[in-house]
Amino acid sequence: MKNKTRLNIAAAILSLASFTYANDPISKQTLKSNYQLVNNNPSQSIDTFADMFKEGLFYGRLRSNTFLYDWEEENEKQNSHVISGLGGSLVYKSATFYGVDFTTGLYYSKAFFDSNSDPVESLKSGKDVLSRYDYTNGEGKSMTVLGQAYISYKNIPNSQINIGRQLVETFYTKSNDTKMIPNTFDGVVAETRIIPHTQIKLAYLTKQKLRDHTTSHSVLMYDDSDPWNGNDDSAMHKGLSYTNLNAAGVSTDAPLITGDIKNRHIKNLNFDASFYWVPELLSEIMAEANYKIDMNGFTLAPGFRYIKQFDNGGGKIGGANYDGSLAGIEGSYSGYKDADSLDSQMIAARLVGVYDIYKLNLAYSKIFDEADLVTPWRGFPTSGYTRSMARYNWKANTKSYRAELSINANQNGVYKDLFIQLSALHTDADEQKGEYDENYYYAGFIQNIPCMTDLQWRLRLGYTDTKKRDADSLDARLEFNYLF
């Protein structure tokens, strides 16, 4: 296949480079299967302002990502290609002085691809290793960004407040650090465990910086004058554009207000609730319950999730579907019962069985035949149920079924034994809305090198099988991470 040798070359180069650090001590941080970093050396409290800097810690990361996207049939819009990214990050966390500390993080990514045979507009999963906006404006294939810069206040019992640019992990917002640079937000995040058995997190977020951007942008505004400049997430509602919002007299820079509550008061019962609100546009609520049943070494956990989306004005501006094609159209159109309403709902159910190192997750989700769900902040409504790599199955009148088997999962982020994740997903879509049914098969593998646990490799493979002509494809991702 065209450019196939570059995949092997990039992997070999990074492997050689990483092993030069083989004599370093075990990392202060580890990386879980969901791409969240585990900090194994929390900041210590000190007594002088100078020690706040002297006793701080640096956290380093070298990483490489190589993406192969292979279309079964190529055409003018579908180009098989290989793209690699090489870079890393350096994060500094200060010591804590009278309850105050700070974090800064610098991130870098350099993309490698042949722009003559693989034009930037044809890139799929690997597009996030560079800024397409910067590249098309003559800034090259590199990104250097200040990904984190925030102050924390912890001198409140069982509570913490962060102010600034930060990773925000809630149900609706995720760092989703699967490429080279994480998804970050500017704002205020407060977290407390002051209520027994209960964790509460609230966030007021004014800006977002997606993974392939070097500057921050509105949390819910699509820049129709330059699609790669504003919020261009794959699940962004393109009808909520600068032009449409301006014409409606609605702010193009509204904040995202979101929050989670997790309650573990009843033994074996996990109850979670979340919400988001973007003033004058949209809001959602989510409620979920999971109950674990112990059966002599085997556990069974049924779970249920419900989401309700409220149209607070965004439907008349952007339309019921998030591709923006129904903006300004009233009544029934293209299979949507109400083209100018974003009111919608979702239900999902699962049954999770765990025995020894094996976990089987059987899940179902249904988006009501109303409007598409709008959640373009890298938190996925069907996560943990029918969400597989790169699948957006929350279009209106969509039903999904997934079986997932994982082997050797753990919570500390060190996979001395090979972690394996296998799943099969069937999506029953609404053809009247321009969608189509598909089967999606996924295999993921993670392992820390046994003789050097700070070095971790990942291989992720996703194959799309559909009845639509020219739509079948292979999405392959090879990644190395060295933490120090």
Buried (B, 14 or more C-beta within 10 A) or exposed (E): EBBEEBBEEBBEEBBEBBEEBEEBEEBBBBBBBEBBBBEBEEBEBBEEEEBBBEBBBEBBBBBBBBBBBBBBEBEEEBBBBBBBBBBBBBBBBBBBBEEBBBBBBBBBBBBBBEEEEBEBEBBBBBBBBBBBBBBEEEEEBBBEBEBBBBBBBBEEEEBBBBBBBBBBBBBBBBBBBBBBBBBBBBBBBBBBBEEEEBBBBBBBBBBBBBBBBBEBBBBBBBBBEEBBBBBBBEBBBBBBBBEBBEEBEBBBEBBBBBBBBBBBEEEEEBBBBBBBBBBBBBBBBBBBBBBBEEEEEEBBBEBBBBBBBBBBBBBBBBBBBBBBBBBBBEEEBBBBBBBBBBBBBBBBBBEBBBEEEBBBBBBBBBBBBBBBBBBBBBBBBBEBBBBBBBBBBBBBBBBBBBEBBBBBBBEEBBBEEEBBBBBBBBBBBBEEBEBBBBBBBBBBBBBBBEEBBBBBBBBBBBBBBBEEEEBBBBBBBBBBBBBB
